[in-house]
Amino acid sequence: MSAALHPTSAERPVASLSDREREILAFERQWWKYEGAKEQSVKELFDMSATRYYQVLNALIDTQAALEHDPMLVKRLRRMRAQRQRARSARRLGVQL
């Protein structure tokens, strides 16, 4: 099979991030610099509830485009999410981590 039929992942086009998605990643990188609670900053900056923001963020960090845009941040956010999921599962099962 030729390379032209099966491009490597480096050769495949990746969807680019929207301005809003880049702003969300930038906010996650430095949210602690904003005054007040994070949820209030989310409401003011993105005009969405904290619940909706985290839904958007979780979908965003699962994309290849986000990973390519800011690999360290996305990997850290994925790692933190996985830790929270493990802790929730352990609590449900009554297991100490």
Disulfide bonds with the S-S distance in Angstrom:
none
